Amino acid sequence: MRIMVRTLRGDRVALDVDGAAKTVAQAKGVVMARERVPVAMQRLFFAGCHL
């Protein structure tokens, strides 16, 4: 599965999670590993809803 992430700077990053991220917490771990953004500072949204 591919997740599109938009940073606060407006950059868009594509992350492939391939079933490794089954929960929001695991998806945030993938973002942390790739973008070096601590999990506590991340906010994930889908269709305008906070996850």
Summary of the structure (lengths in Angstrom):
residues: 51
radius of gyration: 10.2
end to end distance: 16.9
largest distance: 27.6
contacts: 103
relative contact order: 0.19
helix: 29%
strand: 27%
